[in-house]
Amino acid sequence: MSSSIQSQITNMQSYTNMMKAAEEQASGATKELDQDAFLMLMMEQLKYQDPLEPVGNTEFLAQQAAFTQVSELQKMNEALNTSSQVTQACTLMGKTVSIMDPDDTTKTIEGEVTAVTFTSGAAQIVVNGKEYPLGLVMGITSNTTSGDVAGETTEQTLSTQ
């Protein structure tokens, strides 16, 4: 990658970050940049480019391809995270879990996971009739039936993310 392309990508990233920060500050919400925003940035870049050293079409196409690739990777990462949460939550069904009490972080709540719900793309587990985010699970205890003494339990401790 030539230094000119790298320089243009760096400039584009700076413009993108400035625009995103200004938008977040104005709206108070976080939004992803879409293709329209990218094209607006590209037009601004064209408008203010050095006429003695204009940027070629190939460089702009490379920037757009890179933007599209990053955008698609972000979508794929989001889908994988959601899928991972679904799998993790479903494996907890019927198991006894230790959960950090969201009202008092010095206490834990123990109980059997009786249901799993998905709200706004996040997994929630139902313990003792109340919903808790999956991220509050601190440990899992399950009764083992294969090869162990009846009634003996095996405990797994989860690391927090």
C-alpha positions in Angstrom: 0.0 0.0 0.0 1.5 3.3 -1.0 2.0 6.1 1.4 -0.6 8.2 -0.5 -3.3 5.6 -0.1 -2.3 5.2 3.6 -2.5 8.9 4.0 -5.9 9.1 2.4 -7.2 6.2 4.6 -5.8 7.9 7.7 -7.6 11.2 6.7 -10.8 9.3 6.0 -10.6 7.6 9.4 -10.1 11.0 11.1 -13.1 12.5 9.3 -15.2 9.5 10.2 -14.2 9.6 13.8 -14.9 13.4 14.0 -18.3 13.0 12.2 -19.3 10.1 14.5 -18.3 12.0 17.6 -20.2 15.1 16.5 -23.3 13.0 15.7 -23.2 11.2 19.0 -22.8 14.5 20.9 -25.6 16.1 19.0 -28.1 13.2 19.3 -26.9 11.6 22.5 -27.0 8.2 20.8 -24.5 5.9 19.2 -25.1 5.2 15.5 -23.0 3.3 13.0 -21.8 5.0 9.8 -23.5 3.7 6.8 -22.7 3.9 3.1 -24.4 7.3 2.7 -22.2 8.8 5.4 -19.1 7.3 3.8 -20.1 8.8 0.4 -20.7 12.2 2.1 -17.2 12.0 3.6 -15.7 11.0 0.3 -17.4 14.0 -1.4 -15.9 16.3 1.2 -12.5 14.8 0.7 -12.8 15.4 -3.0 -14.0 18.9 -2.5 -10.9 19.8 -0.4 -8.2 17.7 -2.2 -5.1 19.3 -3.5 -5.7 20.1 -7.2 -2.0 19.5 -8.0 -2.1 16.0 -6.5 -5.7 14.7 -7.0 -6.7 11.4 -5.6 -7.5 8.7 -8.2 -10.7 6.8 -8.6 -8.9 3.6 -7.8 -7.9 4.9 -4.3 -11.5 5.9 -3.6 -12.8 2.5 -4.7 -10.2 0.9 -2.4 -11.4 3.0 0.5 -15.0 2.2 -0.2 -14.2 -1.5 -0.4 -12.3 -1.4 2.9 -15.3 0.5 4.5 -17.7 -2.1 3.2 -15.5 -4.9 4.4 -15.2 -3.5 7.9 -19.0 -2.8 8.0 -19.8 -6.4 7.1 -17.2 -7.8 9.6 -19.0 -5.7 12.3 -22.3 -7.2 11.3 -20.9 -10.7 11.3 -19.3 -10.2 14.8 -22.6 -9.0 16.1 -24.4 -12.1 14.8 -21.7 -14.4 16.3 -22.0 -12.7 19.7 -25.8 -13.1 19.6 -25.5 -16.7 18.6 -23.0 -17.3 21.3 -25.3 -15.8 23.9 -28.2 -18.0 22.7 -26.0 -21.1 23.0 -24.7 -20.2 26.4 -28.1 -19.3 27.8 -29.7 -22.5 26.5 -27.1 -24.7 28.0 -28.0 -23.3 31.5 -31.6 -24.6 31.3 -32.3 -26.8 34.3 -28.9 -26.1 36.0 -28.4 -24.4 39.3 -26.5 -21.1 38.9 -24.9 -18.5 41.2 -25.7 -15.0 40.1 -24.4 -11.7 41.4 -27.3 -9.8 42.9 -27.7 -6.7 40.7 -29.1 -4.7 43.7 -26.3 -5.6 46.1 -23.0 -6.8 44.4 -21.7 -8.2 47.7 -24.5 -10.9 47.6 -25.2 -13.8 45.3 -28.4 -15.4 44.3 -28.7 -19.2 43.7 -31.4 -21.0 41.9 -32.3 -23.2 39.0 -32.6 -21.7 35.5 -36.2 -22.3 34.6 -36.4 -20.2 31.4 -34.4 -18.2 28.9 -35.6 -15.1 27.2 -34.1 -12.8 24.6 -34.7 -9.1 24.8 -33.1 -6.5 22.5 -30.6 -9.1 21.3 -29.4 -9.9 24.8 -30.0 -13.2 26.6 -31.7 -13.2 30.0 -32.1 -16.2 32.3 -35.0 -16.7 34.7 -34.0 -17.8 38.2 -36.4 -17.9 41.1 -39.1 -16.3 38.9 -37.0 -13.2 38.0 -35.0 -12.4 34.9 -31.3 -11.7 35.1 -28.8 -10.8 32.4 -26.5 -13.7 31.3 -23.5 -11.7 32.3 -24.3 -11.8 36.0 -23.8 -15.6 36.1 -20.8 -16.3 38.4 -21.0 -20.1 38.7 -22.9 -23.2 37.5 -23.7 -26.2 39.6 -25.2 -29.3 37.9 -26.2 -32.7 39.3 -24.1 -35.3 37.6 -25.6 -38.6 36.7 -22.9 -40.4 34.7 -20.3 -42.2 36.7 -20.5 -40.1 39.8 -22.1 -40.8 43.1 -25.8 -39.9 43.2 -26.4 -36.4 44.7 -22.8 -35.3 44.1 -22.4 -32.0 42.3 -19.9 -30.6 40.0 -19.3 -26.8 40.0 -17.9 -24.7 37.2 -16.9 -21.1 37.8 -17.2 -18.6 35.0 -14.8 -15.8 34.5 -16.4 -12.4 33.9 -16.0 -10.8 30.6 
